[in-house]
Amino acid sequence: MGSRDGSGGGCAESQGYAADIHSIREAQARIALYVHKTPVLSSSSIDAVAGKQLFFKCECFQKAGAFKIRGASNAIFALDGDEASKGVVTHSSGNHAAAVALAAKLRGIPAYIVIPRNAPACKVDNVKRYGGHIIWSDASIESRESVAKRVQKETGAILIHPFNNKYTISGQGTVSLELLEEIPEIDTIIVPISGGGLISGVALAAKTINPSIRILAAEPKGADDSAQSKAAGKIITLPSTNTIADGLRAFLGDLTWPVVRDLVDGIIVVDDNAIVDAMKMCYEMLKVAVEPSGAIGLAAALSDEFKQSSAWHESSKIGIVISGGNVDLGVLWESLYKR
């Protein structure tokens, strides 16, 4: 795990980032009617395993089953009437797609959702449930982006980017506001990282509220571009990704990278087996259905890499963002029916 460097733990204010505490508080007011204030859960059994007090911010109980509705609803309800009238478009393999579809439905405008053909069925079903117009693409980010541009040109819809958007980042930052309002003594927050929208918002809010708080990212080994980027001091993209955490396959954007570079104090990389073990623990001990991307924070907290770091010794009360709960249980049910 990368330790604090000269830039980590820096000031979240006045750095020219895409969002700040003011835009995040504006987002909190704007989306209050459209999102849930999610619970913070704890488990003495998990604490005993971890050797620390863990506080789980359960975005798996959020509308559409993930934190993404925060950023999507902030971006969509920030549009003026003329902008919104032609609808919105996005490309996503899952939770952001459903969030944009739901937020657009709440605003009463069309949503055009570009989804790769390899997206999990449960996440595609969510988009259909919320009335999104699905347009299929190939799995590559290039295909997703080109199809989204075509749809945008044909419809005049506004692009709602999954993470590289100031309104999206500000909306995701409301996770931090709620967590620290409820448990202000938290000294470390562990957040899943992919495109960086969630951790950027969380870090910007948390570091302004408490400049000494530690922000750690949790990343799958098969998609460790953020860890490589931090080590290289520039954005690194990978030719391909391979992880069970389907929500963590995106790469950092030019708006999220500066926040990750400056304000994220370290990145903990875990393998897929550790993620599955953490999912199992969430189901059995926390009694919460968590998708792989949502369980990775717990996997990071339990990892040898974390426990051998100075950050572990300096942490006592750790907030963990469970980012979503949209796991495809079809295989599980099929195995039960076969008995």
Stockholm file with secondary structure:
# STOCKHOLM 1.0

chainA/1-339         MGSRDGSGGGCAESQGYAADIHSIREAQARIALYVHKTPVLSSSSIDAVAGKQLFFKCECFQKAGAFKIRGASNAIFALDGDEASKGVVTHSSGNHAAAVALAAKLRGIPAYIVIPRNAPACKVDNVKRYGGHIIWSDASIESRESVAKRVQKETGAILIHPFNNKYTISGQGTVSLELLEEIPEIDTIIVPISGGGLISGVALAAKTINPSIRILAAEPKGADDSAQSKAAGKIITLPSTNTIADGLRAFLGDLTWPVVRDLVDGIIVVDDNAIVDAMKMCYEMLKVAVEPSGAIGLAAALSDEFKQSSAWHESSKIGIVISGGNVDLGVLWESLYKR
#=GR chainA/1-339 SS CCCCCSSTTCCSSSSCCSCCHHHHHHHHHHHTTTSCCCCEECCHHHHHHHTSEEEEEEGGGSGGGBTHHHHHHHHHHTSCHHHHHTCEEEECSSHHHHHHHHHHHHHTCCEEEEEETTSCHHHHHHHHHTTCEEEEECSSHHHHHHHHHHHHHHHCCEECCSSSSHHHHHHHTHHHHHHHHHCTTCCEEEEECSSSHHHHHHHHHHHHHCTTCEEEEEEEGGGCHHHHHHHHTSCCCCSCCCCSCGGGCCCCCTTTHHHHHHHCCEEEEECHHHHHHHHHHIIIIICCCCCHHHHHHHHHHTSHHHHTSHHHHTCSEEEEEECBCCCCCHHHHHHHHTC
#=GC SS_cons         CCCCCSSTTCCSSSSCCSCCHHHHHHHHHHHTTTSCCCCEECCHHHHHHHTSEEEEEEGGGSGGGBTHHHHHHHHHHTSCHHHHHTCEEEECSSHHHHHHHHHHHHHTCCEEEEEETTSCHHHHHHHHHTTCEEEEECSSHHHHHHHHHHHHHHHCCEECCSSSSHHHHHHHTHHHHHHHHHCTTCCEEEEECSSSHHHHHHHHHHHHHCTTCEEEEEEEGGGCHHHHHHHHTSCCCCSCCCCSCGGGCCCCCTTTHHHHHHHCCEEEEECHHHHHHHHHHIIIIICCCCCHHHHHHHHHHTSHHHHTSHHHHTCSEEEEEECBCCCCCHHHHHHHHTC
//
